[in-house]
Amino acid sequence: MRLDEKTRDIIKREVASQLGAQAIVRLFGSRTDDTQRGGDIDLLIEPGYALTQRIQIECRLAASLYIKLGGRKVDVLIKDTLSQLLPIHEQALSNGIVL
């Protein structure tokens, strides 16, 4: 995994502040591969409950993390209890690393 401890802590704290401490955060994509370089931070978050404004929360969380991580691009996907399971979710669930 190509995220240092400080970055992981910032992500977990921000997700907890916006979605609650019970939210599961998974890193997926190129940052899970230690042999690659660069790339954005891809996150799948499972809050464990339904969200009525999921897309707005995804955008707000991505923007907040972008600022707190010094301009690093962060892609946020939220899989709540109302979301249909999509192929990207399946990929993140099977290959992602829980932070």
C-alpha positions as CSV (number, residue, x, y, z in Angstrom):
1,M,0.0,0.0,0.0
2,R,1.4,3.4,-1.0
3,L,-0.1,5.6,1.7
4,D,1.9,6.6,4.7
5,E,0.5,6.5,8.2
6,K,-0.2,10.2,8.4
7,T,-2.2,10.1,5.2
8,R,-4.2,7.1,6.4
9,D,-5.0,8.8,9.7
10,I,-6.2,12.0,7.9
11,I,-8.5,10.0,5.7
12,K,-9.9,7.9,8.6
13,R,-10.5,11.0,10.7
14,E,-12.2,12.9,8.0
15,V,-14.4,10.0,7.0
16,A,-15.3,9.5,10.7
17,S,-16.2,13.2,11.1
18,Q,-18.5,13.2,8.1
19,L,-20.0,9.6,8.1
20,G,-19.3,8.3,11.6
21,A,-16.6,6.1,13.2
22,Q,-18.3,2.9,12.1
23,A,-17.7,3.7,8.4
24,I,-15.4,1.2,6.6
25,V,-12.8,2.8,4.4
26,R,-11.1,0.8,1.6
27,L,-8.2,1.9,-0.5
28,F,-8.3,0.4,-4.0
29,G,-6.8,1.0,-7.4
30,S,-3.1,1.8,-8.2
31,R,-2.2,2.9,-4.7
32,T,-2.6,-0.7,-3.5
33,D,0.2,-1.8,-5.7
34,D,3.7,-1.1,-4.3
35,T,5.4,-1.6,-7.7
36,Q,3.6,1.4,-9.3
37,R,4.2,5.1,-8.9
38,G,1.9,8.1,-8.6
39,G,-1.8,7.9,-9.1
40,D,-4.7,9.4,-7.3
41,I,-6.2,8.0,-4.1
42,D,-9.2,5.8,-4.7
43,L,-11.5,5.2,-1.7
44,L,-14.6,3.1,-1.3
45,I,-16.5,4.0,1.9
46,E,-19.3,1.9,3.4
47,P,-21.1,3.9,6.1
48,G,-23.4,1.0,7.0
49,Y,-26.6,3.1,6.6
50,A,-28.6,4.8,3.9
51,L,-27.7,8.3,2.7
52,T,-30.2,10.5,1.0
53,Q,-27.6,12.8,-0.5
54,R,-24.8,10.3,-1.3
55,I,-23.4,12.2,-4.3
56,Q,-23.2,15.5,-2.5
57,I,-21.4,13.7,0.4
58,E,-19.0,12.1,-2.0
59,C,-18.1,15.5,-3.5
60,R,-17.8,17.2,-0.1
61,L,-15.6,14.4,1.3
62,A,-13.4,14.4,-1.8
63,A,-12.9,18.2,-1.7
64,S,-12.2,18.1,2.0
65,L,-9.6,15.4,1.6
66,Y,-8.0,17.2,-1.3
67,I,-7.5,20.2,0.9
68,K,-6.3,18.3,3.9
69,L,-3.9,16.2,1.9
70,G,-2.2,19.2,0.3
71,G,-3.8,19.0,-3.2
72,R,-3.7,15.2,-3.7
73,K,-6.5,14.0,-6.0
74,V,-8.9,11.8,-4.1
75,D,-11.7,9.8,-5.7
76,V,-14.5,8.9,-3.3
77,L,-17.1,6.2,-3.8
78,I,-19.7,5.6,-1.2
79,K,-21.6,2.3,-1.1
80,D,-24.5,2.8,1.3
81,T,-27.4,0.4,1.9
82,L,-29.5,2.0,-0.9
83,S,-26.7,1.8,-3.6
84,Q,-26.9,-0.8,-6.3
85,L,-23.8,-3.0,-6.3
86,L,-21.8,-1.9,-9.4
87,P,-18.7,-3.5,-11.0
88,I,-16.5,-0.8,-9.5
89,H,-17.8,-1.6,-6.0
90,E,-17.2,-5.3,-6.6
91,Q,-13.6,-4.6,-7.7
92,A,-12.9,-2.4,-4.7
93,L,-14.5,-4.9,-2.3
94,S,-12.5,-7.8,-3.6
95,N,-9.2,-6.1,-4.1
96,G,-9.3,-3.1,-1.7
97,I,-7.4,-2.7,1.5
98,V,-9.2,-1.6,4.6
99,L,-7.6,1.4,6.3
